[in-house]
């Protein structure tokens, strides 16, 4: 099962150095050509489609490797459906060392910048608290709509919240398909939606069979009344968990529930 904490809402406002929504007056520098631009000009300069969802994710190569993993997870998705902007927030002292590591070199489907931390009166740190990352900004029509700091704003949440209405966005992401299927298992009772969720987790298993998605499949089979198959798949999940020294106590509970139904 994919267990995700929902204590943070997907788009809840974080504390910034001064209250703001809409446009922000900061400068960012393109990592490719070293040109500094106003953040508010990014749509015009790079000819971005304002009709698409736009996500800004900050990252550090010194102290936020989960930020890098989050960006890579987005870039495994169909990026024709959204705009992704990454902003490095390492300070001037560490920036060259970090950028020389080349974390961003493969991020060709994103626009990649640094934040002019500590060296520009209009640097990102003059508006936002950049001591925590990833700071995630959601832009609508070029303006900031929502912002938060969270490692768990995974791509499937874009579909779950209706920001993107096309499962093909995450069709090649085993983790996101599983997470979305698990969310449906937890929150939906409509049979047609649960059948959709089964399709997603089957695809997830085809991409990368593991304990998490196999267990999710067993749970969905149980919820849709296919108890015999649920028992079989749950046993498969436990075998995978044993091979990888993973906890499978919840799957054992599921098996007990299945047996009561048979």
N, C-alpha and C positions, 0 to 999 in steps of 0.2 A: 504494500500500500504506500502511496505517496502521502506523507503527512506534512502538511504545511500549516504554519501558525497564521491564524487570521486575526491576531491581536492588533496588527497594523492594517488599517484599511488601505486599499490599493492606492488611493489618491488622497491622502490626508496631508494637511499643510504642516510643514516643519517651521522651526524658528530660523529666521534669517536675520542679518544684522540690522535691517529696518523693514517694516512691513511693505510688501509690494505684491502686485500681480500685474499682468499686462507686460509691456515692454520693460527691459532693463537696460540701463546705460552703462555697459561694460565693454571692454575690449578683449578679444581673443585672437590668438595667433595660429595660423594654419601650419600644421606640422609638415606639410608637403612643400610649401613654397616660402614659408617664414613670413608671410604677409599678415599684418595685424588689421583686423576689421572690427567694426562695431557689431556686437551680437545681434542687434536689431536689423542689420542689413543682410543677414545670412541667407534669407530666402531669395532676395533679389540677386545677390552676387553669385550664388550657386544654383540659381534657377530651380529651387525646390518647389514641389507641388504642395500648396497649402491645403489641398483637399485631403492629403494623407495625414494620418497620425504622426506626430513628431515627438521623439523622446530624446532628451539630453541625459547622458550618464557621465558623471565625473569618476576619475580613477587615479590611483597612485601606484607607481611601481615600487615604492618603498614600503608602504604599510597597508596596502589594500589589494591583495591578490584576488579576493573574492569579487572585487570590482571588475577585474580583467576577465574572470570566469563568466561573470554575468554578461559582459559585452560579447564574448565569444559565443555564448548561448544564443543571443539575439542574432548574431551573424550566421548561425546555422539555419535560420528561418528564411522564409521568402521575403527578402528585403524590398521587393517591388511594391509591397503593401504598406510600407512606412518609411519615414526618414529617421535615421539614427545619427546623432551627433555625440561624439565623445570629447571630453575636455580633461586633460591632465592637470592635476592640481598639486603636483610636486613643486616645491619652492625653487627659486633660481639656483640655489647652491647644489641641489640634487638633480635638477631637471636633465642636464646633458647626460649624466650617467644613466638615468632611467631610460631616456629616449634611445640611447645607444644600445640598450638591451633589445630593442626592436619589438616590444610587445605589440605595438600598433601596426607593424609593417604589413600584416595580413588583413588588416581591417579595411579592405578596399571598398566595401559596400557601405561604409560609414564616412562621415566627414569628421576629421580628427584635428583637434586644436590643443594648445595649452592655454592656461588661464592667466598668464602674466602675474603670477603670485608675487607680491612684495616688491614689484618693480614698476608699477603703473598706477597712477591715481585712479584709473578706471579698471584696475585689475578685478578679477572675479571675487577676490577676497574682500573687496571694499563694499560688496553688496551681500555676499553669502558667507555663512560660516562654513569654511572648507576644511575644518579639522575633522569632520566626519564624512565618510564616503561609503558607498556611492550616493551622492546627491542626485536625485532623479527629478527632472523637470518635464512636465507634459505640456506641449504647446498646441494651441488651437488657433488657426488662422494667424500664426506668427506671434501670438501672445501667450505668456505663461498662464496656464489654466490651473495647474496643480503642481505640488512639489512635496517630496518626502525623502527621507534617508532610509534605505532598506536594501538588504541583499536579496530579498525574495520577490522582487517585482519581475518575475519570470515571464517569458513571452506568452505562455498560455493565459496569463491574466489579461492580456489585451483582448483575447477572445471572450473570456469569462465576463468581462465588464462591458462588452459590446463595442470596444474601441475599434476592433477589427472583426468583421463578420464573415470570416472565411477560414475553415479548418485547414485549408491548404497552407496557411501561414506557418503552421507548426507540423506539417505532415512528415517532415524528415527529422523531427526531434522526438526521439523516444521518450525522454524525460517529460517533455511538455505534454505529449499526448497522454501519458500515464497520469500526470497531475490533473489534467482536465477531466479525464475519465473518473478519477478518484473523487474529484469535487462533485461530479454529477451523482456518483454513488452516495455521497454523504448528504446531498441537498435536494435531489430530484426524486419524485415518485412517478412521474409520467412515463409510461412504458416506452413510448417512442423515443424519448430522450435517453432513457437507459439503454435502449438498443443502439442508439448513436454512440453512446459511451463505450459499449462493447466493441464496436467497430474501431474506435480510436485505440483502445488498449490492445486489441489484436494487432493493429498496425505497429504499436509500440513494441510488442513482443517480437514481431518480425524484424524490426530494426535492431533490437538489443534485448534478448530475453534475460530477465533477471528476477530476483525474488520479489521486488517491489511491484513490477507490472503483472507478474503471474498471480500474485496475491490479489491485486486489484481485479483481475479478470475473474478469479474465483468468487470474490465478493459480489461482483455484478451478476454472475450466474446465479448465485444464491438469491439475490434480491429480485431477480426476474423469474424465479421458480424452477430453474433447471438444477435441481439438487444433486442428481447423480453426477452430472458433469462438473458441478461446483466442487464436489468431494474429490474427484479425480485431479482437478487442477490445483486444488488446495494442497493435496499431497505432493504434487510436483513442486509447488512453491516451497514447501518445507524441505524437500530434498536439496533445492538450490540454496536455501538458507543455511543448511547444515554444511554444504560444501564450502560456503564462504564465511562461516562462523558468524552468522547474523541471527538476531533474535527473531523468533517466529511465534511468540506466545499468542499474538492476536489471530494468527492463522489457526492455531490449535483451538482457540475459542470459536472460530468460524466453523471448523470441522464438527465441533460439538453441537453447534446450532443446526448444521446440515443433518447430522445423525438424528436429531430430534424430529426432523421433518420427514425422514425416510420411513 
